[in-house]
C-alpha cells in the first residue's frame, strides 16, 4: 500500500513524507538506481514545483536524517541504489555529509571547495557558527569554509541542483 502511495505521488510530482512506522509495517524498496539527497525542503519544493514528474529521485532529510530516512536509504543502497548527498555549506552540513558517506557510501553532491567558492561569490552568506568539521571527501572545502568564515545555504545552488535532477 505504501509503495502505491509513493508511485501515485511520483506520477504527479508530489513530495511524500514517510514515517518509520510506515516503513516498518510496509517495507519500501525504491526502484531508482540513483537517488539524490538534500537537506533543505526548499530544494524539494523547487524540484516538485519546477520539475514535477521529470525529476530524478530526490529524498529530503529536513536537516539531520531521521531513523526513517536512514532506513529508507539504507534499504535502497542494499538493493543497489547509489546515493548523491548534499547539505548546507556549514559545519553541521559537513558532519551530515561525512556521516552519509561513512554510513551509506554516499557520494557528495556538489559539495566541493569549488562549489562552495562559486556559491560564496554570489553573496548573501551568514557567519559560520559552532565547532568546525572536516570534509574528508574534499579537505580543501573545510579549509575554504574556515578561511571565509561564511555559511552558504543549499538553496543558493538551486539552478545547478535542479539541472542535476532533470531527467533527460
C-alpha positions as CSV (number, residue, x, y, z in Angstrom):
1,X,0.0,0.0,0.0
2,X,2.8,2.5,0.9
3,X,4.5,1.7,-2.4
4,X,1.3,2.5,-4.2
5,X,1.1,5.8,-2.4
6,X,4.7,6.6,-3.4
7,X,4.1,5.7,-7.1
8,X,1.0,7.8,-7.2
9,X,2.8,10.8,-5.6
10,X,5.7,10.3,-8.0
11,X,3.4,10.2,-11.0
12,X,2.1,13.6,-10.0
13,X,5.5,15.1,-8.9
14,X,4.2,15.5,-5.3
15,X,6.5,15.0,-2.4
16,X,5.5,12.3,0.1
17,X,6.6,12.1,3.7
18,X,7.4,8.6,5.1
19,X,7.4,7.6,8.7
20,X,9.4,4.8,10.4
21,X,6.1,3.1,11.3
22,X,5.1,3.0,7.6
23,X,8.5,1.6,6.6
24,X,8.4,-1.0,9.4
25,X,4.9,-2.2,8.5
26,X,5.1,-2.0,4.7
27,X,8.7,-2.1,3.6
28,X,9.6,0.1,0.7
29,X,12.3,-0.6,-1.9
30,X,13.0,2.4,-4.1
31,X,13.3,1.3,-7.7
32,X,15.6,4.2,-8.6
33,X,19.2,3.2,-9.1
34,X,20.4,6.8,-8.5
35,X,18.9,8.8,-5.6
36,X,19.8,12.4,-4.8
37,X,19.5,13.5,-1.1
38,X,19.2,17.1,0.0
39,X,18.9,18.7,3.5
40,X,16.7,21.7,2.8
41,X,13.0,21.4,2.0
42,X,13.4,24.4,-0.3
43,X,15.3,22.2,-2.8
44,X,12.5,19.6,-2.6
45,X,9.8,22.3,-3.1
46,X,11.7,23.7,-6.1
47,X,12.1,20.3,-7.7
48,X,8.5,19.4,-7.2
49,X,7.3,22.8,-8.5
50,X,9.6,23.1,-11.5
51,X,10.4,19.5,-12.5
52,X,7.3,17.7,-11.2
53,X,7.4,14.2,-12.5
54,X,10.5,14.8,-14.6
55,X,12.8,14.9,-11.6
56,X,15.3,12.2,-10.6
57,X,14.6,10.5,-7.3
58,X,15.1,13.1,-4.5
59,X,14.9,12.5,-0.8
60,X,14.9,15.4,1.6
61,X,16.3,14.8,5.1
62,X,14.9,18.1,6.5
63,X,18.2,18.6,8.4
64,X,19.7,15.7,10.2
65,X,18.3,12.5,8.7
66,X,15.7,10.6,10.9
67,X,15.7,6.9,11.6
68,X,13.0,6.5,8.9
69,X,15.3,8.3,6.4
70,X,18.3,6.2,7.2
71,X,16.2,3.0,7.0
72,X,14.7,4.0,3.6
73,X,18.1,5.0,2.2
74,X,20.0,2.1,3.7
75,X,17.5,-0.3,2.2
76,X,17.9,1.4,-1.2
77,X,21.7,1.1,-1.0
78,X,21.4,-2.6,-0.1
79,X,19.1,-3.0,-3.2
80,X,21.8,-1.5,-5.4
81,X,21.0,2.3,-5.4
82,X,23.7,4.9,-5.4
83,X,23.2,8.0,-3.2
84,X,24.3,11.5,-4.1
85,X,24.2,13.5,-0.9
86,X,24.4,17.2,-0.1
87,X,23.7,19.6,2.7
88,X,24.3,23.2,3.6
89,X,27.8,24.6,3.5
90,X,28.1,24.9,7.2
91,X,29.8,22.8,9.9
92,X,26.6,20.8,10.5
93,X,26.3,20.2,6.8
94,X,29.8,18.8,6.6
95,X,29.1,16.5,9.5
96,X,25.8,15.4,7.9
97,X,27.5,14.6,4.6
98,X,30.5,12.9,6.2
99,X,28.1,10.7,8.1
100,X,26.2,9.8,4.9
101,X,29.5,8.9,3.2
102,X,30.5,6.7,6.1
103,X,27.1,5.1,6.8
104,X,25.7,4.7,3.3
105,X,28.7,5.0,1.0
106,X,27.1,8.2,-0.4
107,X,28.8,10.4,-2.9
108,X,28.9,14.1,-2.0
109,X,26.8,16.0,-4.5
110,X,28.1,19.5,-5.3
111,X,29.9,19.5,-2.0
112,X,33.4,20.6,-3.2
113,X,35.5,23.6,-2.4
114,X,34.9,24.8,-6.0
115,X,31.1,24.6,-5.5
116,X,31.4,26.4,-2.2
117,X,33.6,29.2,-3.6
118,X,31.2,29.7,-6.6
119,X,28.2,29.9,-4.3
120,X,30.0,32.2,-1.8
121,X,30.8,34.6,-4.6
122,X,27.1,35.3,-5.1
123,X,26.8,37.0,-1.7
124,X,24.1,36.6,0.9
125,X,26.1,34.3,3.3
126,X,25.9,34.3,7.1
127,X,28.7,33.7,9.6
128,X,29.8,30.2,10.3
129,X,28.9,29.1,13.9
130,X,29.7,26.1,16.1
131,X,32.7,23.8,16.1
132,X,34.5,23.2,12.8
133,X,34.1,19.9,11.0
134,X,36.2,18.0,8.4
135,X,35.3,17.3,4.8
136,X,37.2,14.1,4.2
137,X,36.0,13.8,0.5
138,X,37.5,17.2,-0.2
139,X,39.8,18.6,2.6
140,X,40.0,21.9,0.8
141,X,36.3,22.5,1.4
142,X,36.6,22.7,5.2
143,X,39.8,24.9,4.8
144,X,38.0,27.3,2.4
145,X,35.0,27.5,4.8
146,X,37.2,28.2,7.8
147,X,39.1,30.8,5.9
148,X,36.0,32.6,4.7
149,X,34.0,32.1,7.9
150,X,30.8,32.1,5.9
151,X,27.9,29.7,5.6
152,X,26.1,29.1,2.2
153,X,22.7,27.5,2.4
154,X,22.0,24.8,-0.2
155,X,19.0,26.6,-1.8
156,X,21.6,29.1,-3.1
157,X,22.6,26.4,-5.6
158,X,19.1,25.7,-6.8
159,X,19.7,26.2,-10.6
160,X,22.6,23.8,-10.6
161,X,20.8,21.3,-8.3
162,X,17.7,21.4,-10.5
163,X,19.8,20.9,-13.6
164,X,21.3,17.8,-12.0
165,X,17.9,16.5,-11.1
166,X,16.4,17.0,-14.6
167,X,15.7,13.7,-16.3
168,X,16.6,13.7,-20.0
